[in-house]
C-alpha cells in the first residue's frame, strides 16, 4: 500500500520535440531516442526522475518542456 501512495505523488513532465537533431552530436540523437522522441512534433509524458531530467537538460534546445 505504501507503493500506491508513492505513485500518486509522482510528478510528470511532458516533452515535445520541436527541432531536428540533424547536424548535432550523435549522443544528442541517441538521447532523443531514449526519451521516446525521433520526429518533430512527437510528444511524450514522462515521470520526472533525475535520469529523465538530465536527458532533458542535454537536449533541451530541441524540446518544449511542460511540467505538470
CNS distance restraints for C-alpha pairs under 8 A (distance, minus, plus):
assign (resid   1 and name CA) (resid   5 and name CA) 6.74 0.50 0.50
assign (resid   2 and name CA) (resid   6 and name CA) 6.40 0.50 0.50
assign (resid   3 and name CA) (resid   7 and name CA) 6.21 0.50 0.50
assign (resid   4 and name CA) (resid   8 and name CA) 6.35 0.50 0.50
assign (resid   5 and name CA) (resid   9 and name CA) 6.68 0.50 0.50
assign (resid   6 and name CA) (resid  10 and name CA) 6.77 0.50 0.50
assign (resid  10 and name CA) (resid  47 and name CA) 6.86 0.50 0.50
assign (resid  10 and name CA) (resid  48 and name CA) 7.38 0.50 0.50
assign (resid  11 and name CA) (resid  47 and name CA) 6.13 0.50 0.50
assign (resid  11 and name CA) (resid  48 and name CA) 5.65 0.50 0.50
assign (resid  11 and name CA) (resid  67 and name CA) 7.97 0.50 0.50
assign (resid  11 and name CA) (resid  68 and name CA) 6.52 0.50 0.50
assign (resid  12 and name CA) (resid  45 and name CA) 6.56 0.50 0.50
assign (resid  12 and name CA) (resid  46 and name CA) 5.56 0.50 0.50
assign (resid  12 and name CA) (resid  47 and name CA) 4.52 0.50 0.50
assign (resid  12 and name CA) (resid  48 and name CA) 5.05 0.50 0.50
assign (resid  12 and name CA) (resid  67 and name CA) 6.36 0.50 0.50
assign (resid  12 and name CA) (resid  68 and name CA) 5.46 0.50 0.50
assign (resid  13 and name CA) (resid  45 and name CA) 5.68 0.50 0.50
assign (resid  13 and name CA) (resid  46 and name CA) 5.40 0.50 0.50
assign (resid  13 and name CA) (resid  47 and name CA) 6.30 0.50 0.50
assign (resid  13 and name CA) (resid  48 and name CA) 5.81 0.50 0.50
assign (resid  13 and name CA) (resid  65 and name CA) 6.94 0.50 0.50
assign (resid  13 and name CA) (resid  66 and name CA) 5.77 0.50 0.50
assign (resid  13 and name CA) (resid  67 and name CA) 4.53 0.50 0.50
assign (resid  13 and name CA) (resid  68 and name CA) 5.80 0.50 0.50
assign (resid  14 and name CA) (resid  43 and name CA) 6.93 0.50 0.50
assign (resid  14 and name CA) (resid  44 and name CA) 5.69 0.50 0.50
assign (resid  14 and name CA) (resid  45 and name CA) 4.26 0.50 0.50
assign (resid  14 and name CA) (resid  46 and name CA) 6.24 0.50 0.50
assign (resid  14 and name CA) (resid  65 and name CA) 5.85 0.50 0.50
assign (resid  14 and name CA) (resid  66 and name CA) 5.10 0.50 0.50
assign (resid  14 and name CA) (resid  67 and name CA) 6.31 0.50 0.50
assign (resid  14 and name CA) (resid  68 and name CA) 7.44 0.50 0.50
assign (resid  15 and name CA) (resid  43 and name CA) 5.62 0.50 0.50
assign (resid  15 and name CA) (resid  44 and name CA) 5.52 0.50 0.50
assign (resid  15 and name CA) (resid  45 and name CA) 6.42 0.50 0.50
assign (resid  15 and name CA) (resid  46 and name CA) 7.82 0.50 0.50
assign (resid  15 and name CA) (resid  63 and name CA) 6.30 0.50 0.50
assign (resid  15 and name CA) (resid  64 and name CA) 5.66 0.50 0.50
assign (resid  15 and name CA) (resid  65 and name CA) 4.67 0.50 0.50
assign (resid  15 and name CA) (resid  66 and name CA) 6.43 0.50 0.50
assign (resid  16 and name CA) (resid  37 and name CA) 7.92 0.50 0.50
assign (resid  16 and name CA) (resid  40 and name CA) 7.76 0.50 0.50
assign (resid  16 and name CA) (resid  41 and name CA) 6.07 0.50 0.50
assign (resid  16 and name CA) (resid  42 and name CA) 5.61 0.50 0.50
assign (resid  16 and name CA) (resid  43 and name CA) 4.28 0.50 0.50
assign (resid  16 and name CA) (resid  44 and name CA) 6.60 0.50 0.50
assign (resid  16 and name CA) (resid  63 and name CA) 5.48 0.50 0.50
assign (resid  16 and name CA) (resid  64 and name CA) 5.12 0.50 0.50
assign (resid  16 and name CA) (resid  65 and name CA) 6.63 0.50 0.50
assign (resid  17 and name CA) (resid  37 and name CA) 6.71 0.50 0.50
assign (resid  17 and name CA) (resid  38 and name CA) 7.84 0.50 0.50
assign (resid  17 and name CA) (resid  39 and name CA) 6.89 0.50 0.50
assign (resid  17 and name CA) (resid  40 and name CA) 5.03 0.50 0.50
assign (resid  17 and name CA) (resid  41 and name CA) 5.40 0.50 0.50
assign (resid  17 and name CA) (resid  42 and name CA) 5.75 0.50 0.50
assign (resid  17 and name CA) (resid  43 and name CA) 6.69 0.50 0.50
assign (resid  17 and name CA) (resid  62 and name CA) 5.98 0.50 0.50
assign (resid  17 and name CA) (resid  63 and name CA) 4.58 0.50 0.50
assign (resid  17 and name CA) (resid  64 and name CA) 6.42 0.50 0.50
assign (resid  18 and name CA) (resid  40 and name CA) 5.30 0.50 0.50
assign (resid  18 and name CA) (resid  41 and name CA) 5.99 0.50 0.50
assign (resid  18 and name CA) (resid  62 and name CA) 5.69 0.50 0.50
assign (resid  18 and name CA) (resid  63 and name CA) 5.35 0.50 0.50
assign (resid  18 and name CA) (resid  64 and name CA) 6.51 0.50 0.50
assign (resid  19 and name CA) (resid  40 and name CA) 6.01 0.50 0.50
assign (resid  19 and name CA) (resid  61 and name CA) 7.94 0.50 0.50
assign (resid  19 and name CA) (resid  62 and name CA) 4.80 0.50 0.50
assign (resid  19 and name CA) (resid  63 and name CA) 6.90 0.50 0.50
assign (resid  20 and name CA) (resid  39 and name CA) 7.40 0.50 0.50
assign (resid  20 and name CA) (resid  40 and name CA) 6.49 0.50 0.50
assign (resid  20 and name CA) (resid  62 and name CA) 6.89 0.50 0.50
assign (resid  21 and name CA) (resid  25 and name CA) 7.84 0.50 0.50
assign (resid  21 and name CA) (resid  28 and name CA) 6.99 0.50 0.50
assign (resid  21 and name CA) (resid  29 and name CA) 5.77 0.50 0.50
assign (resid  21 and name CA) (resid  62 and name CA) 7.44 0.50 0.50
assign (resid  24 and name CA) (resid  28 and name CA) 6.64 0.50 0.50
assign (resid  24 and name CA) (resid  29 and name CA) 7.36 0.50 0.50
assign (resid  25 and name CA) (resid  29 and name CA) 6.94 0.50 0.50
assign (resid  26 and name CA) (resid  30 and name CA) 6.36 0.50 0.50
assign (resid  27 and name CA) (resid  31 and name CA) 6.07 0.50 0.50
assign (resid  28 and name CA) (resid  32 and name CA) 6.32 0.50 0.50
assign (resid  28 and name CA) (resid  58 and name CA) 7.22 0.50 0.50
assign (resid  28 and name CA) (resid  59 and name CA) 6.21 0.50 0.50
assign (resid  29 and name CA) (resid  33 and name CA) 6.45 0.50 0.50
assign (resid  29 and name CA) (resid  38 and name CA) 7.98 0.50 0.50
assign (resid  30 and name CA) (resid  34 and name CA) 6.12 0.50 0.50
assign (resid  31 and name CA) (resid  35 and name CA) 6.32 0.50 0.50
assign (resid  31 and name CA) (resid  55 and name CA) 6.33 0.50 0.50
assign (resid  31 and name CA) (resid  58 and name CA) 7.89 0.50 0.50
assign (resid  31 and name CA) (resid  59 and name CA) 7.34 0.50 0.50
assign (resid  32 and name CA) (resid  36 and name CA) 6.41 0.50 0.50
assign (resid  32 and name CA) (resid  37 and name CA) 5.15 0.50 0.50
assign (resid  32 and name CA) (resid  38 and name CA) 6.27 0.50 0.50
assign (resid  32 and name CA) (resid  59 and name CA) 7.31 0.50 0.50
assign (resid  33 and name CA) (resid  37 and name CA) 5.14 0.50 0.50
assign (resid  33 and name CA) (resid  38 and name CA) 5.74 0.50 0.50
assign (resid  35 and name CA) (resid  44 and name CA) 7.76 0.50 0.50
assign (resid  35 and name CA) (resid  52 and name CA) 7.54 0.50 0.50
assign (resid  35 and name CA) (resid  55 and name CA) 7.55 0.50 0.50
assign (resid  36 and name CA) (resid  44 and name CA) 6.86 0.50 0.50
assign (resid  37 and name CA) (resid  42 and name CA) 6.08 0.50 0.50
assign (resid  37 and name CA) (resid  43 and name CA) 7.21 0.50 0.50
assign (resid  37 and name CA) (resid  44 and name CA) 7.41 0.50 0.50
assign (resid  38 and name CA) (resid  42 and name CA) 7.31 0.50 0.50
assign (resid  46 and name CA) (resid  52 and name CA) 7.69 0.50 0.50
assign (resid  47 and name CA) (resid  52 and name CA) 7.59 0.50 0.50
assign (resid  48 and name CA) (resid  52 and name CA) 6.28 0.50 0.50
assign (resid  48 and name CA) (resid  53 and name CA) 6.52 0.50 0.50
assign (resid  49 and name CA) (resid  53 and name CA) 6.12 0.50 0.50
assign (resid  50 and name CA) (resid  54 and name CA) 6.07 0.50 0.50
assign (resid  51 and name CA) (resid  55 and name CA) 6.44 0.50 0.50
assign (resid  52 and name CA) (resid  56 and name CA) 6.23 0.50 0.50
assign (resid  53 and name CA) (resid  57 and name CA) 6.18 0.50 0.50
assign (resid  54 and name CA) (resid  58 and name CA) 6.31 0.50 0.50
assign (resid  55 and name CA) (resid  59 and name CA) 6.54 0.50 0.50
assign (resid  56 and name CA) (resid  60 and name CA) 5.17 0.50 0.50
assign (resid  56 and name CA) (resid  63 and name CA) 7.78 0.50 0.50
assign (resid  59 and name CA) (resid  63 and name CA) 6.81 0.50 0.50
assign (resid  60 and name CA) (resid  64 and name CA) 7.40 0.50 0.50
assign (resid  60 and name CA) (resid  65 and name CA) 7.87 0.50 0.50
